[in-house]
Amino acid sequence: MRTRPPAGAIAGAVALAASLWMQTAGAQATAPEAPPTQPTEASRTPPALPLWELGVLGFGVSQQAYPGSSEQVVRGLPAPFFLYRGEILRADRTGAGLRAIRTPELELDIGFAASFGSNSSDIEARRGMPDLGTLVEFGPRLKWQPRPGPIDEGVRLDLPLRGVFDLNDRLANRGVAFEPALILERQVPGRWSWRASAGALLGDARLAGHLYSVAPAFATADRPAYDARAGLIAWRLGASFSRNLTADLRLFGFLRIDTAAGSTNASSPLVDRVTGASAGVGLAYTFMRSGRSAAD
């Protein structure tokens, strides 16, 4: 696989690394301990988190080039990370951005996500077409938790609506994505954290066109011209985990299944595999943290 231009590859790796780490990072960077024989009030109450953490992570990712593609994008890179848990400004395991509203059941924040790009010369279905750049997403997210409690514990519904921008094309606008998901999270303070999710990815006409349209200039005998429409891009199932190995070292990973079955543009000639998977694993080392506790 040919590499992308260094600036785009590095920036994309850092963006995706931050997104992965924030989705899989555990709540507490403390050394594992044996569970107490009898539950105590202290064991039921998670310890306070530091206001901020600074560290470095190394990760490897195999990502489906786009939902419906038969090709994988493989990347690996070290990257820095910074977690901050302020009352309004936050960058932690549930996302990154500005927390605008918070009640026991609802939270509204502004956050981001990212995905790697790929060279069209490495994707048989797109050969001769423009490359797919590294995409970054930014926008509001509403989180609803029917049973009041910690926002990263139990079941909740996430409703993110994000603008999509191409990091390899001067942040060109690639459309709007809506990705509702039902999420189940569990934590054992100081040990395992895991998350399971089920949801869908929907896009406007611009995003769908970026992924699935074939302009007449790029049509071939095996790839007819196609005009993509707004609608369902993929159904998604995901799982992620993290575990403290030492007080400062943490293992994390994720698996996501995307299927284009029943999607709006399943008939696009660029869809050559209905179901695909993306997975990644990494290690994160925290070398500095605040002595102050985080905001609630």
MIDOSE-1310 file (N, C-alpha, C; in nm, 2 decimals, decimal comma, always signed):
residues 296
mrtr	+0,08/-0,12/+0,00/+0,00/+0,00/+0,00/+0,09/+0,12/+0,00; +0,06/+0,21/-0,09/+0,14/+0,34/-0,10/+0,09/+0,43/+0,02; +0,19/+0,51/+0,06/+0,16/+0,60/+0,17/+0,10/+0,73/+0,12; +0,03/+0,80/+0,20/-0,03/+0,93/+0,17/+0,08/+1,03/+0,20
ppag	+0,06/+1,16/+0,15/+0,16/+1,26/+0,19/+0,18/+1,27/+0,34; +0,31/+1,28/+0,38/+0,34/+1,27/+0,53/+0,25/+1,36/+0,61; +0,23/+1,49/+0,57/+0,15/+1,58/+0,66/+0,01/+1,53/+0,68; -0,05/+1,48/+0,57/-0,19/+1,43/+0,59/-0,19/+1,30/+0,67
aiag	-0,09/+1,21/+0,64/-0,09/+1,09/+0,72/-0,07/+1,11/+0,86; +0,02/+1,19/+0,90/+0,05/+1,22/+1,04/-0,06/+1,29/+1,11; -0,12/+1,39/+1,05/-0,23/+1,46/+1,11/-0,35/+1,37/+1,12; -0,37/+1,29/+1,02/-0,48/+1,20/+1,02/-0,47/+1,09/+1,13
aval	-0,34/+1,04/+1,15/-0,32/+0,94/+1,25/-0,34/+1,00/+1,39; -0,29/+1,13/+1,41/-0,31/+1,19/+1,54/-0,46/+1,21/+1,57; -0,54/+1,26/+1,47/-0,68/+1,28/+1,48/-0,75/+1,15/+1,52; -0,72/+1,04/+1,44/-0,79/+0,92/+1,47/-0,74/+0,86/+1,61
aasl	-0,62/+0,87/+1,64/-0,57/+0,82/+1,77/-0,64/+0,89/+1,88; -0,66/+1,02/+1,87/-0,73/+1,09/+1,98/-0,87/+1,04/+1,99; -0,94/+1,02/+1,87/-1,07/+0,97/+1,87/-1,08/+0,83/+1,93; -0,99/+0,74/+1,90/-0,99/+0,61/+1,95/-0,96/+0,61/+2,10
wmqt	-0,86/+0,68/+2,14/-0,83/+0,68/+2,29/-0,94/+0,74/+2,37; -1,01/+0,84/+2,32/-1,12/+0,90/+2,40/-1,24/+0,81/+2,41; -1,25/+0,72/+2,31/-1,36/+0,62/+2,32/-1,33/+0,50/+2,40; -1,20/+0,47/+2,42/-1,17/+0,35/+2,49/-1,09/+0,37/+2,62
agaq	-1,05/+0,49/+2,65/-0,97/+0,52/+2,77/-1,06/+0,49/+2,89; -1,00/+0,43/+2,99/-1,07/+0,40/+3,11/-1,08/+0,52/+3,20; -1,16/+0,50/+3,31/-1,19/+0,62/+3,39/-1,08/+0,65/+3,49; -1,00/+0,55/+3,53/-0,90/+0,58/+3,63/-0,77/+0,51/+3,60
atap	-0,66/+0,59/+3,60/-0,53/+0,54/+3,57/-0,46/+0,50/+3,70; -0,50/+0,39/+3,76/-0,44/+0,34/+3,88/-0,40/+0,19/+3,86; -0,31/+0,15/+3,94/-0,26/+0,01/+3,93/-0,37/-0,09/+3,97; -0,39/-0,20/+3,90/-0,49/-0,30/+3,93/-0,47/-0,35/+4,08
eapp	-0,58/-0,37/+4,14/-0,58/-0,43/+4,27/-0,67/-0,55/+4,28; -0,65/-0,64/+4,37/-0,74/-0,75/+4,39/-0,87/-0,70/+4,45; -0,99/-0,75/+4,40/-1,11/-0,70/+4,45/-1,13/-0,74/+4,59; -1,20/-0,66/+4,67/-1,22/-0,69/+4,81/-1,31/-0,81/+4,83
tqpt	-1,30/-0,88/+4,94/-1,38/-1,00/+4,96/-1,52/-0,96/+4,98; -1,55/-0,86/+5,06/-1,68/-0,81/+5,08/-1,70/-0,67/+5,02; -1,80/-0,64/+4,95/-1,82/-0,50/+4,89/-1,83/-0,40/+5,00; -1,76/-0,29/+4,98/-1,76/-0,18/+5,07/-1,81/-0,06/+5,00
easr	-1,85/+0,05/+5,08/-1,90/+0,17/+5,02/-1,79/+0,23/+4,93; -1,67/+0,22/+4,97/-1,56/+0,28/+4,89/-1,54/+0,20/+4,76; -1,56/+0,07/+4,77/-1,55/-0,01/+4,64/-1,66/+0,02/+4,54; -1,78/+0,07/+4,60/-1,89/+0,10/+4,51/-1,88/+0,24/+4,45
tppa	-1,80/+0,32/+4,51/-1,79/+0,46/+4,46/-1,66/+0,48/+4,38; -1,66/+0,51/+4,25/-1,54/+0,53/+4,17/-1,46/+0,64/+4,23; -1,32/+0,62/+4,23/-1,24/+0,73/+4,28/-1,24/+0,85/+4,19; -1,22/+0,97/+4,25/-1,22/+1,09/+4,17/-1,11/+1,09/+4,07
lplw	-1,14/+1,14/+3,95/-1,05/+1,15/+3,84/-0,97/+1,27/+3,84; -0,84/+1,27/+3,79/-0,76/+1,39/+3,79/-0,82/+1,49/+3,69; -0,80/+1,62/+3,71/-0,85/+1,72/+3,62/-0,79/+1,71/+3,48; -0,66/+1,67/+3,47/-0,60/+1,65/+3,34/-0,50/+1,54/+3,34
elgv	-0,47/+1,48/+3,23/-0,37/+1,38/+3,21/-0,30/+1,40/+3,08; -0,17/+1,38/+3,08/-0,08/+1,40/+2,96/+0,00/+1,27/+2,94; +0,00/+1,23/+2,81/+0,08/+1,10/+2,79/+0,10/+1,08/+2,64; +0,14/+0,96/+2,61/+0,17/+0,92/+2,47/+0,11/+0,78/+2,45
lgfg	+0,06/+0,75/+2,33/+0,01/+0,62/+2,30/+0,06/+0,57/+2,16; +0,06/+0,44/+2,15/+0,10/+0,38/+2,02/-0,02/+0,29/+1,98; -0,05/+0,28/+1,86/-0,17/+0,21/+1,82/-0,15/+0,15/+1,68; -0,23/+0,05/+1,65/-0,24/+0,00/+1,51/-0,39/-0,02/+1,48
vsqq	-0,42/+0,02/+1,35/-0,56/+0,01/+1,31/-0,57/-0,05/+1,17; -0,67/-0,14/+1,16/-0,71/-0,19/+1,03/-0,85/-0,14/+1,01; -0,87/-0,05/+0,92/-1,00/+0,02/+0,90/-1,06/-0,01/+0,76; -1,18/-0,05/+0,75/-1,25/-0,06/+0,62/-1,24/+0,08/+0,55
aypg	-1,20/+0,08/+0,42/-1,17/+0,21/+0,35/-1,30/+0,30/+0,36; -1,41/+0,24/+0,34/-1,54/+0,31/+0,36/-1,65/+0,20/+0,37; -1,76/+0,23/+0,43/-1,87/+0,13/+0,43/-1,90/+0,08/+0,29; -1,89/-0,05/+0,28/-1,92/-0,11/+0,15/-1,80/-0,14/+0,06
sseq	-1,68/-0,11/+0,12/-1,55/-0,14/+0,04/-1,50/-0,27/+0,08; -1,43/-0,34/-0,01/-1,37/-0,47/+0,02/-1,22/-0,45/+0,06; -1,18/-0,32/+0,06/-1,04/-0,30/+0,09/-1,02/-0,24/+0,24; -0,90/-0,27/+0,30/-0,87/-0,22/+0,43/-0,76/-0,11/+0,42
vvrg	-0,77/-0,02/+0,51/-0,66/+0,08/+0,53/-0,59/+0,04/+0,67; -0,46/+0,02/+0,66/-0,39/-0,02/+0,78/-0,29/+0,09/+0,82; -0,29/+0,14/+0,94/-0,21/+0,24/+0,99/-0,16/+0,21/+1,13; -0,04/+0,26/+1,16/+0,01/+0,25/+1,30/+0,11/+0,36/+1,32
lpap	+0,10/+0,42/+1,44/+0,18/+0,54/+1,47/+0,17/+0,57/+1,62; +0,28/+0,62/+1,68/+0,27/+0,68/+1,81/+0,21/+0,82/+1,80; +0,14/+0,86/+1,91/+0,08/+1,00/+1,91/+0,06/+1,04/+2,05; +0,07/+1,17/+2,08/+0,04/+1,22/+2,21/-0,11/+1,23/+2,24
ffly	-0,14/+1,23/+2,37/-0,28/+1,25/+2,41/-0,29/+1,34/+2,53; -0,40/+1,41/+2,54/-0,43/+1,50/+2,65/-0,57/+1,49/+2,69; -0,60/+1,45/+2,81/-0,73/+1,44/+2,87/-0,76/+1,56/+2,96; -0,87/+1,62/+2,95/-0,90/+1,74/+3,04/-1,05/+1,72/+3,07
rgei	-1,08/+1,73/+3,20/-1,22/+1,71/+3,25/-1,27/+1,83/+3,33; -1,28/+1,94/+3,26/-1,33/+2,06/+3,31/-1,48/+2,06/+3,32; -1,54/+2,16/+3,38/-1,69/+2,16/+3,40/-1,75/+2,19/+3,26; -1,69/+2,27/+3,17/-1,74/+2,30/+3,04/-1,65/+2,24/+2,93
lrad	-1,52/+2,27/+2,93/-1,43/+2,22/+2,84/-1,39/+2,08/+2,88; -1,41/+1,98/+2,79/-1,37/+1,84/+2,83/-1,31/+1,77/+2,71; -1,21/+1,69/+2,74/-1,16/+1,59/+2,64/-1,13/+1,47/+2,72; -1,22/+1,37/+2,72/-1,21/+1,25/+2,80/-1,26/+1,13/+2,73
rtga	-1,29/+1,02/+2,80/-1,32/+0,90/+2,73/-1,46/+0,90/+2,67; -1,55/+1,00/+2,70/-1,68/+1,01/+2,64/-1,68/+1,10/+2,52; -1,57/+1,17/+2,49/-1,56/+1,26/+2,38/-1,48/+1,38/+2,41; -1,48/+1,48/+2,32/-1,40/+1,60/+2,33/-1,48/+1,71/+2,28
glra	-1,47/+1,83/+2,36/-1,54/+1,95/+2,31/-1,59/+2,03/+2,43; -1,70/+2,10/+2,40/-1,76/+2,19/+2,50/-1,89/+2,13/+2,55; -1,90/+2,11/+2,68/-2,03/+2,06/+2,74/-2,12/+2,18/+2,77; -2,23/+2,19/+2,69/-2,31/+2,31/+2,70/-2,42/+2,30/+2,80
irtp	-2,48/+2,18/+2,81/-2,59/+2,15/+2,90/-2,57/+2,02/+2,97; -2,60/+2,01/+3,10/-2,59/+1,88/+3,17/-2,70/+1,88/+3,28; -2,79/+1,77/+3,27/-2,88/+1,74/+3,37/-2,87/+1,59/+3,40; -2,94/+1,54/+3,50/-2,92/+1,40/+3,54/-2,95/+1,30/+3,42
elel	-3,04/+1,34/+3,33/-3,08/+1,26/+3,22/-3,02/+1,30/+3,08; -2,99/+1,43/+3,07/-2,94/+1,48/+2,94/-2,81/+1,55/+2,95; -2,73/+1,54/+2,84/-2,61/+1,61/+2,83/-2,59/+1,65/+2,68; -2,56/+1,78/+2,66/-2,53/+1,83/+2,53/-2,39/+1,88/+2,52
digf	-2,31/+1,83/+2,43/-2,17/+1,87/+2,42/-2,14/+1,89/+2,27; -2,02/+1,94/+2,24/-1,97/+1,96/+2,11/-1,84/+1,88/+2,10; -1,84/+1,79/+2,01/-1,72/+1,70/+2,00/-1,68/+1,67/+1,86; -1,59/+1,57/+1,85/-1,54/+1,54/+1,71/-1,52/+1,39/+1,70
aasf	-1,49/+1,34/+1,57/-1,46/+1,21/+1,54/-1,37/+1,22/+1,42; -1,31/+1,10/+1,38/-1,21/+1,10/+1,27/-1,20/+0,96/+1,20; -1,16/+0,96/+1,08/-1,14/+0,83/+1,01/-1,03/+0,85/+0,90; -0,95/+0,75/+0,88/-0,84/+0,76/+0,79/-0,89/+0,77/+0,65
gsns	-0,81/+0,83/+0,56/-0,83/+0,83/+0,42/-0,75/+0,72/+0,35; -0,76/+0,71/+0,22/-0,70/+0,60/+0,15/-0,67/+0,65/+0,00; -0,57/+0,59/-0,06/-0,53/+0,62/-0,20/-0,63/+0,54/-0,29; -0,69/+0,60/-0,38/-0,78/+0,53/-0,47/-0,70/+0,42/-0,55
sdie	-0,57/+0,44/-0,57/-0,50/+0,34/-0,65/-0,49/+0,21/-0,57; -0,51/+0,22/-0,44/-0,51/+0,09/-0,36/-0,65/+0,03/-0,35; -0,75/+0,09/-0,40/-0,89/+0,04/-0,39/-0,93/+0,01/-0,53; -0,95/-0,12/-0,57/-0,98/-0,16/-0,70/-1,11/-0,09/-0,76
arrg	-1,21/-0,08/-0,67/-1,34/-0,02/-0,72/-1,32/+0,13/-0,75; -1,22/+0,20/-0,69/-1,21/+0,34/-0,71/-1,08/+0,37/-0,79; -1,02/+0,28/-0,85/-0,90/+0,30/-0,93/-0,92/+0,41/-1,04; -0,83/+0,51/-1,04/-0,85/+0,62/-1,13/-0,93/+0,74/-1,09
mpdl	-1,00/+0,72/-0,97/-1,08/+0,83/-0,91/-1,00/+0,91/-0,81; -1,06/+1,02/-0,77/-0,99/+1,10/-0,66/-0,97/+1,02/-0,53; -0,86/+1,05/-0,46/-0,84/+0,98/-0,33/-0,94/+1,02/-0,23; -0,96/+0,94/-0,13/-1,05/+0,97/-0,02/-0,96/+1,02/+0,09
gtlv	-0,98/+1,15/+0,13/-0,89/+1,21/+0,23/-0,93/+1,16/+0,37; -0,84/+1,19/+0,47/-0,87/+1,17/+0,61/-0,98/+1,27/+0,65; -1,09/+1,21/+0,71/-1,21/+1,29/+0,74/-1,21/+1,32/+0,89; -1,24/+1,44/+0,93/-1,26/+1,48/+1,06/-1,40/+1,54/+1,07
efgp	-1,47/+1,51/+1,19/-1,61/+1,55/+1,20/-1,62/+1,63/+1,33; -1,70/+1,73/+1,33/-1,72/+1,82/+1,44/-1,86/+1,87/+1,45; -1,92/+1,86/+1,57/-2,06/+1,91/+1,58/-2,12/+1,87/+1,71; -2,24/+1,91/+1,74/-2,31/+1,88/+1,86/-2,35/+1,74/+1,88
rlkw	-2,36/+1,69/+2,01/-2,40/+1,56/+2,04/-2,49/+1,57/+2,16; -2,61/+1,51/+2,15/-2,70/+1,50/+2,26/-2,70/+1,36/+2,32; -2,68/+1,35/+2,45/-2,67/+1,22/+2,52/-2,79/+1,21/+2,62; -2,87/+1,10/+2,60/-2,98/+1,08/+2,69/-2,96/+0,95/+2,77
qprp	-2,97/+0,96/+2,90/-2,95/+0,85/+2,99/-3,08/+0,83/+3,07; -3,16/+0,73/+3,04/-3,30/+0,71/+3,10/-3,29/+0,70/+3,25; -3,18/+0,63/+3,30/-3,16/+0,61/+3,45/-3,05/+0,70/+3,49; -3,08/+0,81/+3,57/-2,97/+0,90/+3,61/-2,86/+0,83/+3,68
gpid	-2,74/+0,87/+3,64/-2,61/+0,82/+3,70/-2,50/+0,87/+3,62; -2,37/+0,82/+3,64/-2,26/+0,86/+3,57/-2,29/+0,84/+3,42; -2,25/+0,94/+3,34/-2,28/+0,94/+3,20/-2,20/+0,83/+3,12; -2,09/+0,78/+3,18/-2,02/+0,67/+3,12/-2,04/+0,54/+3,19
egvr	-2,16/+0,52/+3,25/-2,20/+0,40/+3,31/-2,35/+0,37/+3,27; -2,38/+0,24/+3,24/-2,51/+0,21/+3,20/-2,55/+0,22/+3,06; -2,68/+0,24/+3,03/-2,73/+0,25/+2,89/-2,76/+0,40/+2,86; -2,73/+0,44/+2,74/-2,76/+0,58/+2,70/-2,78/+0,58/+2,55
ldlp	-2,85/+0,68/+2,50/-2,86/+0,71/+2,36/-2,78/+0,83/+2,32; -2,69/+0,81/+2,22/-2,61/+0,92/+2,17/-2,67/+0,97/+2,03; -2,68/+1,10/+2,02/-2,74/+1,16/+1,89/-2,64/+1,26/+1,84; -2,53/+1,22/+1,78/-2,43/+1,32/+1,73/-2,47/+1,37/+1,58
lrgv	-2,46/+1,50/+1,56/-2,48/+1,56/+1,43/-2,35/+1,64/+1,40; -2,28/+1,59/+1,30/-2,15/+1,65/+1,28/-2,12/+1,69/+1,13; -2,06/+1,81/+1,11/-2,00/+1,84/+0,98/-1,88/+1,76/+0,95; -1,86/+1,72/+0,83/-1,75/+1,64/+0,79/-1,65/+1,72/+0,70
fdln	-1,52/+1,71/+0,73/-1,42/+1,79/+0,66/-1,30/+1,71/+0,62; -1,25/+1,74/+0,51/-1,13/+1,66/+0,45/-1,00/+1,73/+0,50; -0,93/+1,65/+0,58/-0,80/+1,70/+0,63/-0,70/+1,71/+0,52; -0,71/+1,63/+0,41/-0,61/+1,63/+0,31/-0,65/+1,73/+0,20
drla	-0,75/+1,81/+0,21/-0,80/+1,90/+0,11/-0,84/+2,03/+0,18; -0,75/+2,08/+0,26/-0,77/+2,21/+0,33/-0,90/+2,22/+0,40; -0,94/+2,11/+0,46/-1,07/+2,11/+0,54/-1,19/+2,14/+0,45; -1,19/+2,09/+0,33/-1,30/+2,10/+0,24/-1,42/+2,03/+0,30
nrgv	-1,54/+2,10/+0,29/-1,66/+2,04/+0,34/-1,71/+1,92/+0,27; -1,72/+1,81/+0,33/-1,77/+1,69/+0,27/-1,91/+1,65/+0,31; -1,98/+1,74/+0,38/-2,12/+1,71/+0,41/-2,15/+1,70/+0,56; -2,26/+1,63/+0,59/-2,31/+1,62/+0,73/-2,34/+1,48/+0,76
afep	-2,29/+1,43/+0,88/-2,32/+1,29/+0,92/-2,41/+1,30/+1,05; -2,50/+1,20/+1,05/-2,58/+1,18/+1,17/-2,56/+1,04/+1,21; -2,52/+1,01/+1,34/-2,49/+0,88/+1,38/-2,55/+0,84/+1,51; -2,68/+0,81/+1,51/-2,75/+0,77/+1,64/-2,70/+0,64/+1,68
alil	-2,68/+0,62/+1,81/-2,63/+0,49/+1,87/-2,68/+0,47/+2,01; -2,72/+0,34/+2,03/-2,75/+0,30/+2,17/-2,63/+0,23/+2,23; -2,58/+0,28/+2,34/-2,45/+0,25/+2,40/-2,47/+0,19/+2,54; -2,40/+0,08/+2,57/-2,40/+0,02/+2,70/-2,25/+0,02/+2,75
erqv	-2,23/+0,08/+2,86/-2,09/+0,09/+2,92/-2,09/+0,04/+3,06; -1,97/-0,03/+3,09/-1,95/-0,08/+3,23/-1,80/-0,05/+3,27; -1,78/-0,02/+3,40/-1,65/+0,00/+3,45/-1,62/-0,08/+3,58; -1,50/-0,13/+3,59/-1,45/-0,17/+3,72/-1,34/-0,08/+3,76
pgrw	-1,36/+0,02/+3,85/-1,26/+0,12/+3,88/-1,12/+0,06/+3,90; -1,02/+0,11/+3,82/-0,89/+0,07/+3,83/-0,86/-0,06/+3,75; -0,96/-0,11/+3,68/-0,94/-0,24/+3,61/-1,00/-0,23/+3,47; -1,10/-0,31/+3,44/-1,16/-0,31/+3,30/-1,26/-0,20/+3,28
swra	-1,27/-0,15/+3,16/-1,38/-0,07/+3,11/-1,42/-0,12/+2,98; -1,54/-0,13/+2,95/-1,58/-0,18/+2,82/-1,71/-0,11/+2,77; -1,73/-0,11/+2,64/-1,85/-0,05/+2,58/-1,90/-0,13/+2,46; -2,03/-0,14/+2,45/-2,09/-0,20/+2,33/-2,19/-0,10/+2,27
saga	-2,20/-0,10/+2,14/-2,29/+0,00/+2,08/-2,36/-0,06/+1,96; -2,47/-0,01/+1,93/-2,55/-0,05/+1,80/-2,61/+0,08/+1,75; -2,59/+0,10/+1,62/-2,65/+0,23/+1,57/-2,64/+0,23/+1,42; -2,65/+0,35/+1,36/-2,66/+0,37/+1,22/-2,58/+0,50/+1,18
llgd	-2,53/+0,50/+1,06/-2,46/+0,62/+1,00/-2,55/+0,67/+0,89; -2,59/+0,79/+0,89/-2,66/+0,85/+0,78/-2,59/+0,98/+0,74; -2,60/+1,01/+0,61/-2,53/+1,12/+0,55/-2,61/+1,20/+0,45; -2,58/+1,33/+0,44/-2,65/+1,41/+0,34/-2,60/+1,38/+0,20
arla	-2,66/+1,44/+0,10/-2,62/+1,41/-0,04/-2,47/+1,44/-0,07; -2,42/+1,54/+0,00/-2,27/+1,57/-0,03/-2,18/+1,46/+0,03; -2,21/+1,41/+0,15/-2,13/+1,30/+0,20/-2,15/+1,17/+0,13; -2,27/+1,14/+0,09/-2,30/+1,02/+0,02/-2,23/+1,03/-0,12
ghly	-2,23/+1,15/-0,18/-2,17/+1,16/-0,31/-2,02/+1,15/-0,30; -1,96/+1,20/-0,19/-1,81/+1,18/-0,17/-1,77/+1,04/-0,16; -1,86/+0,95/-0,10/-1,82/+0,81/-0,09/-1,87/+0,73/-0,20; -1,98/+0,75/-0,26/-2,04/+0,66/-0,35/-2,07/+0,70/-0,50
svap	-2,06/+0,84/-0,52/-2,09/+0,88/-0,66/-1,98/+0,85/-0,75; -2,01/+0,82/-0,88/-1,92/+0,81/-0,99/-1,95/+0,91/-1,10; -1,87/+1,01/-1,11/-1,89/+1,11/-1,21/-1,87/+1,05/-1,35; -1,94/+1,10/-1,45/-1,92/+1,04/-1,59/-1,78/+1,04/-1,63
afat	-1,70/+1,13/-1,59/-1,55/+1,14/-1,63/-1,48/+1,02/-1,58; -1,53/+0,95/-1,47/-1,46/+0,84/-1,41/-1,53/+0,71/-1,44; -1,63/+0,71/-1,52/-1,71/+0,59/-1,55/-1,63/+0,50/-1,64; -1,64/+0,37/-1,62/-1,58/+0,27/-1,71/-1,68/+0,16/-1,74
adrp	-1,64/+0,06/-1,82/-1,73/-0,05/-1,86/-1,77/-0,12/-1,73; -1,69/-0,13/-1,63/-1,72/-0,21/-1,51/-1,77/-0,11/-1,40; -1,76/+0,02/-1,42/-1,80/+0,11/-1,32/-1,88/+0,22/-1,38; -2,01/+0,20/-1,40/-2,10/+0,30/-1,46/-2,11/+0,42/-1,37
ayda	-2,15/+0,53/-1,44/-2,18/+0,66/-1,36/-2,29/+0,64/-1,26; -2,28/+0,70/-1,15/-2,37/+0,68/-1,04/-2,39/+0,81/-0,96; -2,51/+0,85/-0,93/-2,54/+0,97/-0,86/-2,59/+0,93/-0,72; -2,51/+0,94/-0,62/-2,55/+0,90/-0,48/-2,65/+0,99/-0,42
ragl	-2,74/+0,94/-0,33/-2,84/+1,01/-0,27/-2,82/+1,01/-0,12; -2,88/+1,11/-0,05/-2,87/+1,12/+0,09/-2,95/+1,01/+0,15; -2,91/+0,96/+0,27/-2,98/+0,85/+0,34/-2,89/+0,77/+0,42; -2,93/+0,64/+0,44/-2,85/+0,55/+0,53/-2,72/+0,51/+0,46
iawr	-2,61/+0,52/+0,53/-2,48/+0,48/+0,48/-2,45/+0,34/+0,53; -2,47/+0,31/+0,65/-2,44/+0,18/+0,71/-2,51/+0,16/+0,85; -2,53/+0,04/+0,88/-2,56/+0,00/+1,01/-2,44/-0,04/+1,08; -2,43/-0,01/+1,22/-2,30/-0,03/+1,29/-2,32/-0,11/+1,42
lgas	-2,23/-0,20/+1,45/-2,22/-0,27/+1,58/-2,07/-0,25/+1,62; -2,05/-0,21/+1,75/-1,92/-0,18/+1,79/-1,90/-0,23/+1,93; -1,77/-0,26/+1,97/-1,73/-0,29/+2,10/-1,59/-0,24/+2,13; -1,56/-0,19/+2,25/-1,43/-0,14/+2,28/-1,40/-0,18/+2,43
fsrn	-1,27/-0,18/+2,46/-1,23/-0,21/+2,60/-1,11/-0,13/+2,63; -1,08/-0,12/+2,76/-0,95/-0,07/+2,81/-0,93/-0,14/+2,94; -0,80/-0,15/+2,98/-0,76/-0,21/+3,10/-0,63/-0,15/+3,15; -0,62/-0,12/+3,28/-0,50/-0,07/+3,34/-0,40/-0,19/+3,36
ltad	-0,28/-0,18/+3,31/-0,18/-0,28/+3,33/-0,09/-0,24/+3,44; -0,06/-0,11/+3,46/+0,01/-0,05/+3,57/-0,06/+0,08/+3,61; -0,01/+0,15/+3,70/-0,07/+0,28/+3,74/-0,07/+0,38/+3,63; +0,03/+0,36/+3,53/+0,04/+0,46/+3,42/+0,02/+0,40/+3,28
lrlf	+0,02/+0,27/+3,27/+0,01/+0,20/+3,14/-0,13/+0,14/+3,12; -0,19/+0,16/+3,01/-0,32/+0,11/+2,98/-0,33/+0,05/+2,84; -0,40/-0,06/+2,83/-0,42/-0,13/+2,71/-0,56/-0,10/+2,66; -0,58/-0,07/+2,53/-0,71/-0,04/+2,48/-0,73/-0,10/+2,34
gflr	-0,85/-0,12/+2,30/-0,88/-0,18/+2,17/-1,03/-0,16/+2,13; -1,06/-0,19/+2,00/-1,19/-0,17/+1,96/-1,22/-0,27/+1,84; -1,34/-0,30/+1,81/-1,39/-0,37/+1,70/-1,52/-0,31/+1,65; -1,53/-0,29/+1,52/-1,66/-0,23/+1,47/-1,70/-0,30/+1,34
idta	-1,82/-0,34/+1,33/-1,88/-0,41/+1,21/-1,97/-0,31/+1,14; -1,95/-0,28/+1,01/-2,03/-0,20/+0,93/-2,10/-0,28/+0,82; -2,23/-0,27/+0,80/-2,29/-0,33/+0,69/-2,37/-0,23/+0,61; -2,36/-0,24/+0,48/-2,43/-0,15/+0,39/-2,56/-0,22/+0,34
agst	-2,60/-0,33/+0,40/-2,72/-0,40/+0,36/-2,84/-0,31/+0,38; -2,92/-0,29/+0,28/-3,04/-0,20/+0,29/-3,00/-0,05/+0,29; -2,88/-0,02/+0,26/-2,84/+0,13/+0,26/-2,89/+0,19/+0,14; -2,90/+0,33/+0,14/-2,95/+0,40/+0,03/-2,88/+0,38/-0,10
nass	-2,74/+0,37/-0,09/-2,66/+0,36/-0,21/-2,59/+0,23/-0,22; -2,66/+0,12/-0,18/-2,61/-0,01/-0,19/-2,59/-0,05/-0,33; -2,66/+0,01/-0,43/-2,64/-0,02/-0,57/-2,53/+0,05/-0,64; -2,46/+0,13/-0,56/-2,34/+0,20/-0,62/-2,24/+0,10/-0,67
plvd	-2,17/+0,12/-0,78/-2,06/+0,03/-0,83/-1,94/+0,04/-0,73; -1,94/+0,13/-0,64/-1,83/+0,14/-0,55/-1,85/+0,05/-0,42; -1,97/-0,01/-0,41/-2,00/-0,10/-0,30/-1,98/-0,24/-0,35; -1,87/-0,30/-0,31/-1,84/-0,44/-0,35/-1,82/-0,54/-0,24
rvtg	-1,85/-0,49/-0,12/-1,86/-0,59/+0,00/-1,97/-0,53/+0,09; -2,07/-0,60/+0,12/-2,18/-0,55/+0,20/-2,14/-0,53/+0,34; -2,06/-0,62/+0,40/-2,03/-0,61/+0,54/-1,88/-0,61/+0,56; -1,82/-0,53/+0,64/-1,68/-0,52/+0,67/-1,65/-0,49/+0,81
asag	-1,53/-0,50/+0,85/-1,49/-0,48/+0,99/-1,37/-0,39/+1,00; -1,36/-0,31/+1,11/-1,25/-0,23/+1,15/-1,21/-0,27/+1,29; -1,08/-0,27/+1,32/-1,03/-0,31/+1,45/-0,90/-0,24/+1,48; -0,87/-0,22/+1,61/-0,75/-0,15/+1,65/-0,71/-0,19/+1,79
vgla	-0,59/-0,18/+1,82/-0,54/-0,21/+1,95/-0,42/-0,11/+1,98; -0,40/-0,08/+2,11/-0,29/+0,01/+2,14/-0,26/+0,01/+2,29; -0,15/+0,09/+2,32/-0,11/+0,11/+2,46/-0,09/+0,26/+2,48; -0,14/+0,30/+2,60/-0,13/+0,44/+2,64/-0,05/+0,45/+2,77
ytfm	+0,04/+0,55/+2,77/+0,12/+0,57/+2,89/+0,10/+0,71/+2,94; +0,06/+0,73/+3,06/+0,04/+0,86/+3,12/+0,16/+0,89/+3,20; +0,23/+1,00/+3,16/+0,35/+1,04/+3,24/+0,33/+1,17/+3,32; +0,21/+1,23/+3,32/+0,19/+1,34/+3,40/+0,03/+1,36/+3,42
rsgr	-0,01/+1,39/+3,54/-0,15/+1,41/+3,57/-0,16/+1,52/+3,68; -0,28/+1,58/+3,68/-0,31/+1,69/+3,78/-0,33/+1,63/+3,92; -0,29/+1,71/+4,02/-0,32/+1,67/+4,15/-0,46/+1,72/+4,19; -0,53/+1,79/+4,11/-0,67/+1,84/+4,14/-0,77/+1,74/+4,08
saad	-0,88/+1,73/+4,14/-0,99/+1,64/+4,09/-1,06/+1,71/+3,98; -1,12/+1,62/+3,89/-1,20/+1,67/+3,78/-1,33/+1,73/+3,83; -1,39/+1,82/+3,74/-1,52/+1,86/+3,76/-1,62/+1,75/+3,75; -1,74/+1,76/+3,81/-1,83/+1,65/+3,80/-1,88/+1,63/+3,66
